[in-house]
């Protein structure tokens, strides 16, 4: 891991991240943060169903996905993403406000590579994105 933020941007520039959350404010904030700090290309989806299709179309380097969403939640969405040969290698990070140690282990069993708690620590988020897309 590098502490040099310029170097992080150089490694991340042009990589694709798919943000999935039903809260438009969260999508806006994370989109802005990732574009400015890491210069990644960000796409968004407001539910798991849209995310599954977007993952196929965009082929992102990383997916950041909320667990609690309407239409299709994060657990069902990751199941579909991991079952599809065209998307099953994409790392998916769970982002949720409702987690404890027991639930974290259960969430990880579904195929998420990591689980971050809301409210997010932005430095931790940037380091995690860097770790999975470089």
C-alpha positions as CSV (number, residue, x, y, z in Angstrom):
1,X,0.0,0.0,0.0
2,X,1.2,3.4,-0.8
3,X,0.8,6.6,1.3
4,X,1.4,8.8,-1.8
5,X,-2.0,10.0,-2.9
6,X,-0.7,11.1,-6.3
7,X,0.7,7.6,-6.9
8,X,-2.6,6.1,-5.9
9,X,-4.4,8.3,-8.5
10,X,-1.9,7.3,-11.2
11,X,-2.6,3.6,-10.5
12,X,-6.4,4.0,-10.3
13,X,-6.9,6.5,-13.1
14,X,-9.4,5.0,-15.7
15,X,-10.3,2.0,-13.6
16,X,-14.0,1.3,-13.4
17,X,-16.1,1.2,-10.1
18,X,-19.8,0.4,-9.9
19,X,-21.5,2.0,-6.9
20,X,-24.8,0.4,-5.9
21,X,-27.0,2.1,-3.3
22,X,-30.7,3.1,-3.1
23,X,-29.8,6.4,-1.4
24,X,-29.0,9.1,-4.1
25,X,-27.1,11.1,-1.5
26,X,-24.7,8.2,-0.9
27,X,-24.3,7.6,-4.6
28,X,-23.5,11.3,-5.2
29,X,-21.1,11.6,-2.3
30,X,-19.1,8.4,-3.1
31,X,-19.1,9.1,-6.8
32,X,-17.6,12.6,-6.2
33,X,-15.1,11.3,-3.7
34,X,-13.8,8.5,-5.9
35,X,-13.7,10.6,-9.0
36,X,-11.8,13.4,-7.3
37,X,-9.4,11.5,-5.1
38,X,-8.6,8.4,-7.3
39,X,-9.8,9.5,-10.8
40,X,-11.7,6.3,-11.3
41,X,-14.6,6.0,-13.7
42,X,-17.8,5.6,-11.7
43,X,-21.1,4.1,-12.7
44,X,-24.1,3.9,-10.4
45,X,-27.1,1.7,-9.8
46,X,-30.0,2.2,-7.3
47,X,-30.8,-1.4,-6.8
48,X,-29.4,-4.9,-7.2
49,X,-31.3,-5.7,-10.3
50,X,-29.8,-2.8,-12.2
51,X,-26.4,-3.6,-10.7
52,X,-26.4,-7.1,-12.1
53,X,-27.1,-5.8,-15.6
54,X,-24.6,-3.0,-15.2
55,X,-21.9,-5.4,-14.1
56,X,-22.4,-7.4,-17.3
57,X,-22.4,-4.3,-19.5
58,X,-19.6,-2.2,-17.8
59,X,-17.3,-5.0,-16.6
60,X,-16.1,-2.8,-13.6
61,X,-12.9,-3.5,-11.8
62,X,-14.8,-3.3,-8.5
63,X,-18.3,-3.1,-7.2
64,X,-19.3,-1.3,-4.0
65,X,-22.8,-2.5,-3.0
66,X,-25.3,-1.7,-0.3
67,X,-27.0,-4.7,1.2
68,X,-30.5,-3.2,2.0
69,X,-32.2,-2.1,-1.3
70,X,-35.6,-2.3,-2.9
71,X,-36.3,-4.5,-6.0
72,X,-33.3,-6.7,-5.4
73,X,-31.1,-6.6,-2.3
74,X,-27.3,-6.9,-2.2
75,X,-27.3,-10.6,-1.2
76,X,-29.4,-11.6,-4.1
77,X,-27.5,-9.4,-6.5
78,X,-24.1,-10.8,-5.5
79,X,-25.5,-14.3,-5.9
80,X,-26.4,-13.5,-9.5
81,X,-23.1,-11.7,-10.2
82,X,-21.1,-14.7,-8.8
83,X,-23.2,-17.2,-10.8
84,X,-22.5,-15.4,-14.1
85,X,-19.3,-16.4,-15.8
86,X,-18.9,-12.9,-17.3
87,X,-19.0,-11.2,-13.8
88,X,-17.9,-13.8,-11.2
89,X,-14.3,-12.6,-11.0
90,X,-15.3,-9.0,-10.1
91,X,-14.5,-8.2,-6.5
92,X,-17.6,-7.0,-4.6
93,X,-17.5,-5.0,-1.4
94,X,-20.6,-4.9,0.9
95,X,-21.4,-1.5,2.3
96,X,-24.0,-1.4,5.1
97,X,-25.1,0.4,8.2
98,X,-26.6,-2.8,9.7
99,X,-23.7,-5.1,10.7
100,X,-22.2,-6.8,13.7
101,X,-19.5,-9.4,14.0
102,X,-21.8,-12.4,13.4
103,X,-23.6,-10.8,10.5
104,X,-20.2,-9.8,8.9
105,X,-19.2,-13.5,8.7
106,X,-22.5,-14.4,7.2
107,X,-22.2,-11.6,4.6
108,X,-18.7,-12.7,3.7
109,X,-20.0,-16.2,3.0
110,X,-22.1,-14.9,0.1
111,X,-18.9,-13.9,-1.9
112,X,-18.2,-10.4,-0.8
113,X,-14.4,-9.7,-0.5
114,X,-14.9,-7.2,2.3
115,X,-17.6,-5.5,4.3
116,X,-17.5,-1.8,5.2
117,X,-19.7,-0.2,7.7
118,X,-21.6,3.1,7.2
119,X,-20.8,5.8,8.0
120,X,-17.8,5.2,5.8
121,X,-14.3,6.3,6.7
122,X,-13.2,7.9,3.4
123,X,-9.5,7.2,3.8
124,X,-10.3,3.5,4.6
125,X,-12.6,3.4,1.5
126,X,-9.9,4.9,-0.8
127,X,-7.3,2.4,0.5
128,X,-9.7,-0.5,0.0
129,X,-10.6,0.6,-3.5
130,X,-6.9,1.0,-4.3
131,X,-6.2,-2.5,-2.9
132,X,-8.8,-4.2,-5.1
133,X,-8.4,-2.5,-8.4
134,X,-4.7,-2.3,-8.7
